[in-house]
């Protein structure tokens, strides 16, 4: 009875660590994309910078709202049934041409 419980606990712990890692990747990717967009790089370059750091299969969106650029990264954490959660990371940066 103890061994199956420990195996289930270990599997849940590994899933949590993988989901946390993917969440951190989403946040890092959004930050990299926002940094590139704030430097006035073309939107395709900002998406490429975000895609480099994003988890595989992530969706990346770049938008501009006045002086701010916003990058949103969405990815799915692998898991069966209700454990397949949607992870998001979002970063906002001030466009460099507005500074100074």
C-alpha positions, -999 to +999 in steps of 0.1 A: +000+000+000+029+024+008+048+018-025+019+028-049+013+059-027+049+069-029+050+063-066+019+085-071+034+112-049+067+111-069+049+114-102+029+144-089+060+160-076+078+155-110+047+170-128+047+200-105+084+206-111+079+204-149+050+228-148+069+252-126+098+251-151+075+257-180+060+287-162+094+302-156+102+297-193+070+316-202+079+345-180+115+346-193+103+344-229+079+373-224+106+394-208+130+387-237+103+395-263+093+427-245+130+438-243+134+433-280+101+451-289+111+480-266+143+484-286+122+490-317+132+457-332+106+445-358+077+424-343+091+393-360+124+398-342+106+402-309+086+370-315+118+352-325+135+364-293+106+352-272+103+319-291+139+311-283+132+311-246+096+298-247+086+262-241+079+242-273+045+249-288+040+282-270+018+310-285+034+344-285+016+377-289+031+412-292+011+444-289+017+481-284-005+503-262+007+539-264+043+540-251+042+505-237+049+472-255+033+440-242+043+405-249+022+375-238+034+339-239+009+310-235+019+273-233+002+241-221+017+220-194+016+184-203-005+162-181-035+139-182-070+153-180-073+181-154-035+183-150-031+198-185-031+234-173-025+266-194+005+286-184+010+322-192+037+348-189+034+385-196+059+413-197+054+450-203+082+475-213+084+512-221+094+518-257+129+533-258+121+561-282+099+576-254+127+577-228+146+609-224 
